[in-house]
Amino acid sequence: GAPEIPYDGIDQDCSGDDQCDVDLDGIDAAIGSCPGTDCDDSDALVNPAADELWYDGVDQDCDGWSDFDADRDGHDSVV
């Protein structure tokens, strides 16, 4: 019955694991003790399985590329 503290490696609520997917998108975060790949666990629309929406300033697919370089030539576009 204890509240879970995400990403700390401790199972406070005795559910069997630490809470590593706060946004419930099915992909664990890459934060603290969690070995996941979700780069923004506060937004279910941002994870490695998401489609990239270019030029909005958000890296939806967590690939680390600039959101302003859709052709990936190493140069940002001005929109």
C-alpha positions as CSV (number, residue, x, y, z in Angstrom):
1,G,0.0,0.0,0.0
2,A,3.0,2.3,0.1
3,P,3.3,4.9,-2.7
4,E,5.8,3.9,-5.3
5,I,8.7,6.3,-6.0
6,P,9.6,5.8,-9.7
7,Y,13.1,5.1,-10.9
8,D,14.8,4.6,-7.5
9,G,15.3,0.8,-7.7
10,I,13.1,0.1,-4.7
11,D,9.7,-1.6,-4.9
12,Q,7.9,0.4,-2.2
13,D,4.5,-0.9,-3.1
14,C,5.6,-4.6,-3.3
15,S,4.3,-5.0,-6.8
16,G,7.4,-7.0,-7.9
17,D,9.3,-4.2,-9.6
18,D,10.2,-0.5,-9.5
19,Q,8.0,1.8,-11.5
20,C,9.9,2.5,-14.7
21,D,7.0,3.4,-17.1
22,V,5.2,6.4,-15.5
23,D,3.6,7.6,-18.8
24,L,2.3,4.0,-19.4
25,D,3.4,3.9,-23.1
26,G,4.8,0.4,-22.7
27,I,8.4,1.5,-22.8
28,D,10.5,1.8,-19.7
29,A,12.4,5.1,-19.0
30,A,16.1,5.4,-19.2
31,I,16.2,7.1,-15.7
32,G,17.8,6.1,-12.4
33,S,17.7,2.4,-12.0
34,C,15.5,1.8,-15.0
35,P,17.4,0.4,-18.1
36,G,14.8,1.5,-20.6
37,T,15.0,3.5,-23.8
38,D,12.1,6.1,-23.3
39,C,13.7,9.5,-23.4
40,D,10.7,11.3,-21.9
41,D,8.7,9.2,-19.5
42,S,6.3,12.1,-18.8
43,D,4.8,12.0,-22.3
44,A,3.3,8.8,-23.8
45,L,3.7,10.3,-27.3
46,V,7.5,10.4,-27.0
47,N,9.3,7.1,-27.1
48,P,11.5,5.1,-29.5
49,A,8.4,3.6,-31.2
50,A,6.8,6.9,-31.9
51,D,6.7,8.6,-35.4
52,E,8.8,11.7,-35.6
53,L,6.9,15.0,-36.2
54,W,9.5,17.2,-37.8
55,Y,10.1,20.9,-37.0
56,D,8.1,21.0,-33.7
57,G,11.1,21.1,-31.4
58,V,10.4,17.6,-29.9
59,D,12.4,14.4,-30.5
60,Q,9.4,12.1,-30.5
61,D,11.3,9.0,-31.5
62,C,14.2,9.5,-29.0
63,D,16.8,9.1,-31.7
64,G,18.8,12.1,-30.6
65,W,18.7,13.8,-34.1
66,S,17.9,17.5,-34.4
67,D,14.2,18.0,-34.9
68,F,15.1,20.5,-37.6
69,D,17.2,18.2,-39.8
70,A,14.7,15.9,-41.5
71,D,17.1,14.9,-44.2
72,R,19.8,14.2,-41.7
73,D,22.5,16.0,-43.6
74,G,23.9,17.6,-40.4
75,H,22.4,21.0,-41.1
76,D,19.3,22.3,-39.5
77,S,16.6,23.8,-41.7
78,V,14.9,27.1,-41.0
79,V,11.2,26.7,-41.2
